[in-house]
C-alpha cells in the first residue's frame, strides 16, 4: 500500500472539501493511503509537491484547488503558472494529478467539485494513480 499526498490550496474551503472528498474516495478505492498538505494558494502547490517529493514518502501527488476568474490578470497568472509548475514536475517523472480548477464562476466550480457531479477531485486522484502505475511499468 502506497501513500499519495494531496496538496490543497484552501482558498475556498467549501469547494475544497468536495475536491478532497472525491480524491480521498478514489485513492481509498484503489487501496492506497493518503495524507493532506494545505498551502495558501494554487501557486504554492507545485513548490510544495517538489519539497514533499524529496522525502521519498509518497508514490504520487494530487494538486487540488479552485481559481475563479476575477477582474484582474491575476487569474491568468495563477492558472497558467500553477499548471506549468505541475507539468514541469510531471515531465521530471513525478506522478501528479492536476485538480486545480480554473473556472469563470462559483456555479462552474460547484459542478466540477461535487463528487456526485463531475468529481474533478476524484478524476485528479485517478490521473495520479494512472501515472504512478505507468511509471512502475516503465521503471528501469
DACORBEL-V879019 format. One record per residue. N is the residue number from 1. D_LAST is the distance of its C-alpha to the last C-alpha in Angstrom with 2 decimals. Layout:
# DACORBEL-V879019
n = <N & N>
d_last = <D_LAST & D_LAST>
This chain:
# DACORBEL-V879019
n = <1 & 2 & 3 & 4 & 5 & 6 & 7 & 8 & 9 & 10 & 11 & 12 & 13 & 14 & 15 & 16 & 17 & 18 & 19 & 20 & 21 & 22 & 23 & 24 & 25 & 26 & 27 & 28 & 29 & 30 & 31 & 32 & 33 & 34 & 35 & 36 & 37 & 38 & 39 & 40 & 41 & 42 & 43 & 44 & 45 & 46 & 47 & 48 & 49 & 50 & 51 & 52 & 53 & 54 & 55 & 56 & 57 & 58 & 59 & 60 & 61 & 62 & 63 & 64 & 65 & 66 & 67 & 68 & 69 & 70 & 71 & 72 & 73 & 74 & 75 & 76 & 77 & 78 & 79 & 80 & 81 & 82 & 83 & 84 & 85 & 86 & 87 & 88 & 89 & 90 & 91 & 92 & 93 & 94 & 95 & 96 & 97 & 98 & 99 & 100 & 101 & 102 & 103 & 104 & 105 & 106 & 107 & 108 & 109 & 110 & 111 & 112 & 113 & 114 & 115 & 116 & 117 & 118 & 119 & 120 & 121 & 122 & 123 & 124 & 125 & 126 & 127 & 128 & 129 & 130 & 131 & 132 & 133 & 134 & 135 & 136 & 137 & 138 & 139 & 140>
d_last = <20.76 & 19.15 & 21.26 & 21.64 & 23.79 & 26.59 & 27.96 & 31.39 & 33.96 & 37.04 & 39.59 & 40.99 & 40.84 & 42.24 & 39.62 & 36.72 & 37.83 & 37.28 & 33.87 & 32.80 & 34.34 & 32.43 & 29.06 & 29.70 & 30.82 & 27.73 & 25.40 & 27.58 & 27.86 & 24.09 & 24.36 & 23.02 & 24.91 & 25.80 & 27.48 & 29.53 & 30.09 & 33.05 & 33.49 & 36.67 & 35.60 & 32.97 & 32.49 & 31.28 & 28.51 & 25.75 & 26.76 & 26.80 & 23.31 & 22.08 & 24.04 & 22.99 & 19.25 & 19.80 & 20.84 & 17.50 & 19.73 & 18.78 & 16.04 & 17.86 & 21.09 & 24.15 & 26.71 & 30.19 & 33.47 & 36.37 & 37.81 & 41.23 & 42.88 & 45.75 & 48.32 & 46.38 & 43.45 & 41.49 & 40.09 & 38.36 & 36.99 & 35.56 & 34.23 & 32.63 & 31.27 & 29.77 & 27.97 & 26.87 & 25.59 & 23.51 & 22.19 & 21.31 & 19.24 & 17.56 & 16.64 & 15.07 & 12.57 & 15.00 & 15.99 & 19.73 & 22.59 & 25.56 & 28.74 & 31.02 & 33.93 & 36.10 & 39.42 & 43.00 & 44.71 & 44.52 & 45.27 & 42.11 & 40.16 & 41.72 & 40.86 & 37.18 & 36.84 & 38.66 & 36.46 & 39.28 & 39.13 & 36.11 & 33.98 & 31.80 & 30.59 & 29.27 & 27.80 & 25.92 & 24.54 & 23.46 & 21.74 & 19.79 & 18.87 & 17.83 & 15.50 & 14.07 & 13.55 & 12.09 & 9.50 & 8.77 & 8.78 & 6.34 & 3.81 & 0.00>
